[in-house]
Amino acid sequence: MFEKKKMIMVMGMIVLAWMFCGLTAGAAAGKKLVVLIDPAHGGKDAGVKLNDDVSEKNITLAVALLLKKELGQETNVEIILSRDADKSLDGEDRKQIIEKSKPDFFISLHVNSGFGKNASGFEIYYPDCSAGVTDDKKTAKDDPQKMKNKCQNDSLKMAKIIESNLNSLFPRKGRGLRKADLPLTEGMMIPSLSVEMGFASNPEDKKKLLSENTQTAIAGAMARSIKTFGR
């Protein structure tokens, strides 16, 4: 009788452990990767001009909207846009959106210009996440150095994934990954990138950026990158 009761207790513990693991796995699987996409400029701030009718603000918004649509059916990714229309947002407005949405990742979209007509291709900037690190360590989880390392590692990881996908779209057009401070996320310890999609000052790049097919392709490459990062 004792052995039978012992067996029942063991089986009960196994069932409870199995149920707990299932609930834990389900909770982990249900966590969404929240990505805030910032189409640079907007409203009165047009950014660089591509022609009389189209400016940087139009290209960044078009790609952002296509990207959000591309990932609209993903259950483990949520895309938030800092703007979904042609409206003005200054730096403070954007910072407030970041602080309110608390994204897991922040990506700012831009169009490049300058360095002569021969300069072309895409560039990706990532932060070193040094700003905001203090010695005020509350818990191991909130260790500023660990937060800095995660911010750096995740930023570089996403940068490499996006670079790979854009390289397949624009062979030999990548201008590399560049470390630079990103003012909008300075001190926030949020993994982030600034993606310059091409040069408005380069005739070939400009033609591509004005093409809806290219805008769709860029959005697709960005969407694949975010899905890969979130796995």
C-alpha positions in Angstrom: 0.0 0.0 0.0 2.8 2.4 0.9 4.6 1.7 -2.4 1.3 2.3 -4.3 0.8 5.7 -2.6 4.5 6.6 -3.2 4.0 5.7 -6.9 0.9 7.9 -7.1 2.7 10.8 -5.5 5.6 10.5 -8.0 3.3 10.3 -10.9 1.4 13.4 -9.6 4.7 15.3 -9.3 5.7 14.4 -12.9 2.3 15.6 -14.2 2.6 18.9 -12.3 6.1 19.4 -13.6 5.0 18.7 -17.1 2.1 21.1 -16.8 4.4 23.8 -15.4 6.9 23.4 -18.2 4.1 23.6 -20.7 2.8 26.8 -19.2 6.3 28.3 -19.1 7.0 27.4 -22.7 3.6 28.8 -23.7 4.3 32.1 -22.0 7.8 32.4 -23.6 6.3 31.5 -27.0 3.7 34.2 -26.5 6.1 37.0 -25.9 6.2 39.4 -28.9 9.3 41.1 -30.2 8.2 44.8 -30.2 10.0 46.8 -32.9 9.6 50.5 -33.3 10.2 51.7 -36.8 10.9 55.4 -37.2 10.4 56.9 -40.7 12.8 59.8 -40.5 11.5 63.4 -41.1 7.9 64.2 -41.9 5.6 67.1 -42.3 7.5 70.4 -42.6 10.8 68.5 -42.3 11.1 67.0 -45.8 14.7 65.7 -45.5 16.7 65.5 -48.7 14.8 66.0 -52.0 14.8 63.3 -54.7 12.8 65.3 -57.2 10.2 68.1 -57.2 7.5 65.9 -55.8 9.3 63.3 -53.6 11.5 63.8 -50.6 13.2 61.6 -48.0 10.1 61.8 -45.7 8.0 60.1 -48.4 10.5 57.3 -49.1 11.0 56.5 -45.4 7.3 56.5 -44.7 6.5 54.3 -47.8 9.1 51.6 -46.7 7.9 51.7 -43.1 4.2 51.2 -44.1 5.2 48.3 -46.4 7.3 46.8 -43.6 4.5 47.0 -41.1 2.1 45.4 -43.6 4.7 42.6 -44.4 4.8 41.6 -40.7 1.2 42.2 -40.0 0.3 38.5 -39.7 3.3 37.6 -37.6 2.1 36.4 -34.1 5.5 36.9 -32.4 6.4 40.3 -33.8 4.7 43.7 -33.2 5.6 46.6 -35.4 5.0 50.1 -34.1 5.5 53.2 -36.3 6.5 56.5 -34.9 4.4 58.1 -37.7 2.0 56.5 -40.2 1.3 59.7 -42.1 3.1 62.8 -43.3 3.2 64.7 -40.0 5.9 66.6 -38.2 7.8 65.0 -35.4 10.8 66.6 -33.7 13.4 64.8 -31.6 11.6 65.1 -28.4 8.3 63.8 -29.9 10.2 60.7 -31.1 11.9 60.2 -27.7 8.5 60.3 -26.0 7.2 57.7 -28.4 10.2 55.5 -27.7 9.7 55.9 -23.9 6.0 55.2 -24.1 6.2 52.1 -26.4 9.2 50.6 -24.6 10.3 48.6 -27.7 12.7 45.7 -27.7 14.3 47.3 -30.8 14.4 50.7 -32.5 15.1 51.2 -36.2 15.3 54.6 -37.9 15.0 54.8 -41.7 16.8 57.4 -43.7 17.9 58.4 -47.2 21.6 59.5 -47.6 23.0 62.3 -49.6 26.4 64.0 -50.3 29.9 62.8 -50.9 29.6 63.4 -54.6 27.5 61.7 -57.2 29.6 58.6 -57.1 28.8 57.8 -53.5 26.1 55.0 -53.5 24.8 52.1 -51.5 23.3 51.5 -48.1 24.8 52.2 -44.7 23.9 50.9 -41.3 24.8 52.7 -38.1 24.7 51.1 -34.6 25.4 52.6 -31.2 28.1 51.6 -28.7 25.5 51.9 -25.9 28.0 53.6 -23.6 25.8 56.6 -22.7 23.7 56.0 -19.7 26.0 53.4 -18.0 26.3 54.2 -14.3 27.7 52.5 -11.2 24.2 52.4 -9.6 23.6 48.6 -9.7 20.3 47.7 -8.2 20.1 44.0 -9.1 22.0 41.6 -11.3 19.2 41.9 -13.8 19.6 45.7 -14.0 23.4 45.6 -14.0 24.3 48.6 -16.3 27.3 46.8 -17.8 25.1 43.7 -18.7 22.5 46.1 -20.1 25.2 47.8 -22.2 26.5 44.5 -23.4 23.1 43.3 -24.4 22.3 46.6 -26.2 25.6 46.4 -28.1 25.3 42.7 -29.0 21.7 42.9 -30.1 22.3 46.1 -32.1 25.3 44.5 -33.9 23.4 41.2 -34.4 20.5 42.9 -36.1 22.9 45.1 -38.2 24.6 42.1 -39.6 21.3 40.4 -40.4 20.0 43.4 -42.2 23.3 43.9 -44.0 23.1 40.3 -45.3 19.6 40.7 -46.6 20.3 44.1 -48.2 23.5 42.7 -49.8 21.4 40.1 -51.6 19.2 42.9 -52.9 22.0 45.4 -53.7 25.1 43.3 -54.5 28.4 45.1 -53.8 26.4 48.1 -52.6 26.9 47.8 -48.9 29.1 50.5 -47.4 29.6 48.6 -44.2 28.5 48.8 -40.6 29.4 51.9 -38.7 29.5 52.6 -35.0 27.9 56.0 -34.2 25.9 57.6 -31.4 22.1 57.6 -32.1 20.8 60.6 -30.3 17.2 59.4 -30.2 18.0 56.4 -28.0 21.0 57.8 -26.1 20.9 56.7 -22.5 17.9 54.4 -23.0 19.8 51.1 -23.4 17.5 50.1 -26.3 19.1 48.1 -29.1 18.9 50.4 -32.2 20.0 51.0 -35.7 19.9 53.8 -38.3 19.5 52.5 -41.8 20.5 54.8 -44.7 18.8 53.1 -47.6 20.7 54.8 -50.5 21.9 58.1 -51.8 19.5 60.6 -53.2 22.6 62.4 -54.7 23.4 59.3 -56.8 21.4 58.9 -60.0 21.2 55.1 -59.9 20.3 55.0 -56.2 17.7 57.8 -56.6 16.0 55.9 -59.5 15.8 52.8 -57.3 14.5 54.6 -54.2 11.8 56.2 -56.3 10.7 52.7 -57.5 7.8 51.1 -55.7 9.3 47.7 -56.5 12.5 48.6 -54.8 10.7 50.1 -51.8 8.8 46.8 -51.5 12.0 44.8 -51.8 13.7 46.9 -49.1 10.7 46.4 -46.8 10.8 42.7 -47.5 14.5 42.5 -46.7 13.9 44.4 -43.4 11.0 42.2 -42.5 13.0 39.0 -43.1 15.7 40.4 -40.9 13.4 41.2 -38.0 11.9 37.7 -38.2 15.4 36.1 -38.2 16.4 38.3 -35.2 13.3 37.2 -33.3 13.9 33.5 -33.6 
